[in-house]
Amino acid sequence: MSKNWVIVEAALAGQSHGAVARQYGISTVWVGKFVARRRTGGWDAVEKQSTRPRSNPNAAPHTLRAHLEHRGLPAPSVTTIWGILTRAGVVTPEPRIRPRRSYIRFEPDPPNECWRADFIHRPLADRTDIEILPFLDDHSRFAIAFTAHQVVTGPIVLATFRAAIETPGMPASSRPSNAGHEPNSTPPSTPIPA
């Protein structure tokens, strides 16, 4: 009898899922999954299920190449065989995962079109926690304002923004980043009223 069977037996015998989970060192979610598998698929469904894909379309080119080589015939590369099978519609190519370097970062065209703002928590050497409030030009990443405070409040943000617009002027919009994190992902821009 496997551990999964013992877990299901304990749960079906009336023990709570939480008690069974603590006893066998698993989560209550897994206890529930094992019990559900038992109810829908019987005891065979309780055993560990394979995570291996049911089919491997890439195996066909390798098999064809091996058969050609076994018969002493010239065998094209696996990539060439894959291309021939794809063009013939025999296999469906899996979608490729886009590499990170291919993502285009949003960058406004003219300077001062959009500012990005955030506040970032940072500990100092004496373990005092501070919050940094940067305003960056989204075009050039130029730091228009960069201030540190014990706590960033609405009035501080407003005062810092008003001081920041004195030099480059009012931006067309602003992009607040997720509060408390490095400014790297941004929600939609907010137009600033004239």
LOLUMMI-495313 format. One record per residue (C-alpha): residue in three letters; x, y, z. Coordinates in steps of 0.25 Angstrom, whole numbers, padded with zeros to 4 digits, always signed. Example, Ala and Ser with C-alpha at 12.3 -4.5 7.8 and 13.67 -1.06 7.14 Angstrom:
residues 2
Ala+0049-0018+0031/Ser+0055-0004+0029/
This chain:
residues 194
Met+0000+0000+0000/Ser+0006+0013-0004/Lys+0007+0026+0004/Asn-0004+0032-0004/Trp-0014+0021-0001/Val-0011+0022+0014/Ile-0014+0037+0013/Val-0027+0035+0006/Glu-0031+0023+0015/Ala-0028+0033+0027/Ala-0037+0044+0021/Leu-0048+0034+0018/Ala-0048+0028+0032/Gly-0052+0042+0037/Gln-0039+0049+0040/Ser-0039+0064+0036/His-0031+0067+0024/Gly-0023+0077+0033/Ala-0020+0066+0043/Val-0016+0056+0031/Ala-0007+0067+0025/Arg+0000+0070+0038/Gln+0002+0055+0040/Tyr+0008+0052+0026/Gly+0015+0065+0024/Ile+0007+0070+0012/Ser-0003+0081+0009/Thr-0018+0080+0012/Val-0019+0083-0003/Trp-0012+0070-0007/Val-0021+0062+0003/Gly-0033+0068-0004/Lys-0027+0064-0018/Phe-0024+0050-0014/Val-0038+0048-0008/Ala-0044+0054-0020/Arg-0036+0045-0029/Arg-0041+0033-0021/Arg-0055+0037-0023/Thr-0055+0039-0038/Gly-0044+0029-0043/Gly-0043+0019-0032/Trp-0031+0014-0025/Asp-0022+0014-0038/Ala-0024+0029-0039/Val-0018+0031-0025/Glu-0005+0027-0030/Lys+0005+0037-0034/Gln+0002+0042-0048/Ser+0012+0044-0059/Thr+0015+0058-0063/Arg+0022+0053-0076/Pro+0015+0059-0089/Arg+0005+0049-0096/Ser+0012+0051-0109/Asn+0025+0057-0114/Pro+0024+0062-0128/Asn+0039+0064-0128/Ala+0041+0049-0127/Ala+0036+0047-0142/Pro+0048+0054-0148/His+0058+0046-0139/Thr+0051+0033-0143/Leu+0051+0036-0158/Arg+0066+0040-0158/Ala+0069+0027-0150/His+0061+0018-0160/Leu+0069+0025-0172/Glu+0082+0023-0165/His+0079+0008-0162/Arg+0076+0006-0176/Gly+0089+0012-0180/Leu+0082+0024-0187/Pro+0087+0038-0186/Ala+0079+0044-0175/Pro+0076+0059-0174/Ser+0077+0067-0161/Val+0066+0066-0151/Thr+0063+0081-0153/Thr+0062+0078-0168/Ile+0052+0066-0166/Trp+0044+0075-0156/Gly+0043+0086-0166/Ile+0038+0076-0177/Leu+0028+0070-0168/Thr+0023+0084-0163/Arg+0021+0089-0177/Ala+0014+0076-0181/Gly+0005+0078-0169/Val+0008+0065-0163/Val+0013+0071-0150/Thr+0008+0084-0143/Pro+0020+0093-0138/Glu+0019+0097-0123/Pro+0019+0112-0121/Arg+0032+0117-0117/Ile+0034+0124-0104/Arg+0038+0139-0107/Pro+0052+0142-0102/Arg+0052+0154-0092/Arg+0061+0162-0100/Ser+0050+0163-0111/Tyr+0041+0170-0102/Ile+0040+0185-0106/Arg+0041+0194-0094/Phe+0031+0206-0094/Glu+0038+0219-0097/Pro+0032+0232-0100/Asp+0037+0239-0112/Pro+0040+0253-0107/Pro+0046+0256-0093/Asn+0037+0261-0082/Glu+0025+0254-0089/Cys+0023+0244-0077/Trp+0029+0243-0063/Arg+0030+0231-0055/Ala+0028+0231-0040/Asp+0029+0221-0029/Phe+0033+0220-0014/Ile+0044+0210-0011/His+0047+0204+0003/Arg+0061+0203+0007/Pro+0068+0200+0020/Leu+0080+0209+0024/Ala+0093+0204+0031/Asp+0087+0206+0045/Arg+0075+0198+0040/Thr+0066+0210+0040/Asp+0055+0209+0029/Ile+0054+0220+0019/Glu+0045+0222+0007/Ile+0051+0228-0006/Leu+0042+0236-0015/Pro+0048+0237-0030/Phe+0042+0244-0042/Leu+0048+0239-0054/Asp+0046+0244-0069/Asp+0041+0231-0076/His+0048+0235-0089/Ser+0063+0237-0084/Arg+0062+0231-0070/Phe+0067+0244-0064/Ala+0064+0246-0050/Ile+0056+0259-0049/Ala+0055+0258-0034/Phe+0060+0248-0024/Thr+0057+0250-0009/Ala+0057+0241+0003/His+0047+0242+0015/Gln+0043+0234+0027/Val+0029+0232+0021/Val+0024+0237+0008/Thr+0011+0243+0009/Gly+0002+0250-0001/Pro+0006+0264+0003/Ile+0021+0260+0001/Val+0018+0254-0012/Leu+0011+0267-0016/Ala+0022+0276-0011/Thr+0032+0268-0018/Phe+0025+0268-0031/Arg+0022+0283-0030/Ala+0037+0285-0028/Ala+0041+0276-0039/Ile+0033+0283-0050/Glu+0040+0296-0048/Thr+0052+0292-0056/Pro+0047+0283-0068/Gly+0032+0288-0067/Met+0019+0280-0066/Pro+0020+0266-0072/Ala+0008+0262-0081/Ser+0006+0249-0073/Ser+0011+0241-0061/Arg+0012+0226-0059/Pro+0012+0222-0044/Ser+0019+0209-0042/Asn+0015+0198-0032/Ala+0017+0205-0019/Gly+0029+0200-0011/His+0037+0193-0022/Glu+0047+0197-0032/Pro+0041+0205-0043/Asn+0040+0194-0054/Ser+0026+0191-0057/Thr+0016+0202-0059/Pro+0001+0203-0060/Pro-0005+0212-0071/Ser-0001+0226-0071/Thr-0010+0237-0065/Pro-0011+0250-0072/Ile-0008+0262-0064/Pro-0018+0273-0065/Ala-0014+0287-0070/
